[in-house]
Amino acid sequence: MIGLGSYAYFWQHSDRAPEPLSLIGALEDARSLGVTLFQICDYAPLEQMSPAALRDAARVARELGIVIELGTKGTAPEHLRTFLRLAEAFDAELVRSMLHSTGPSPDLSESEKQLREVMPAYERAGVTLALETYEQVATAELVGVVERVDSLRLGICLDPANVVARLESPHACIEQASALTRNVHVKDFAFARQPGWVGFTYSGAPMGSGLHDYPHLLATVRPRERGINEIVEHWLPWQGDAETTIRTEREWTRIALEHLRSTL
C-alpha cells in the first residue's frame, strides 16, 4: 500500500507555517489525496497528547478509512512499550524505530539486549517493529542485529537515501536489507553543487528526478508482492518563505504519489 508519512508534512506541521497543520488536518489532507495509509513518524506532539486527543485522532483515522503506522527513535524497552500502547490506540500494526535516539545511544550489543527484552510484547500484540537504515549504523550491522534477535515481528524499515551519508551505496543497502524489509520510506535525493563549485549539497528532489533507482528497489524488495507498505517522505529544504515552501511540499507529494501509482 502507498501511504504518506509525517515527513511529507514536515513544513506544514512546523512552527514556520502561519497556521501549523494538526495531525487530524494531515489525516484529512491525506484522504483528500486518495491515500488510506498514514505513518505518524517522529511527530513530537504524539506523546504529549491527552487520552481524549488520542481517541479523537484514532476515531478520525477510522472514520476516514486510514490505516495508521507509528514511528519513533531508539530501542529503550519502556519507550518502545509506550509506542506499543499507542499502536493499540490506533490499531496500528507497525512501529518504525531506529537503533539510535536523540539522546545517548547504546552500542549494538546493548541495543540487541533491549530488543530481546521488548520483542515478546510486540509478538503477543501482533505489531511489527521496523528498524530504519540510517547513517549512524552500517546496514550490515543493522541486518546482523535483526538476524540475531530473530523475531518474526522484527524487521527493517528500508530508506537507502540515509546511508549515502555513510558512503554506502543505496543499491548495496537495498540488497543487504531486502529479505528483512518490512516497511519502505520513499523519497528521492540528489547532489547539487554549492555556489562557486565549493563542495556539494545532498538533499531531496521531486520523486523520479533524482538519483534514487526506485525500479531497482521494487525489483529487489518486491514490496507490492510481499505486502510491504511504501511511505512517502521528503527532504525538502526551506524555500525562503512559508508560502513557497508549503506549496512546494504539497507539489512534491503530488508528484511522488503520481510516480508511485504509475508503477502499480
Protein Blocks (a to p, Z undefined) as FASTA:
>chain_A
ZZddfklmmmmmpmkbfbacdfklmmmmmmmnopabdcdehilklmmpcfklmmmmmmmm
mmnopacddddedjbfklmmmmmmmmmmnopabdcddfbdfbdcddfklmmmmmmmmmmm
mmmnopacdddddfkbcfklmmmmmmmnopakbccdddfklmmmnopafklmmmmmmmmp
cbdcdddddddddehiiajddddddehiambdfklmmmmnommlnopacddddddddehi
aklmmmmmmmmmmmmmmmmmmmZZ
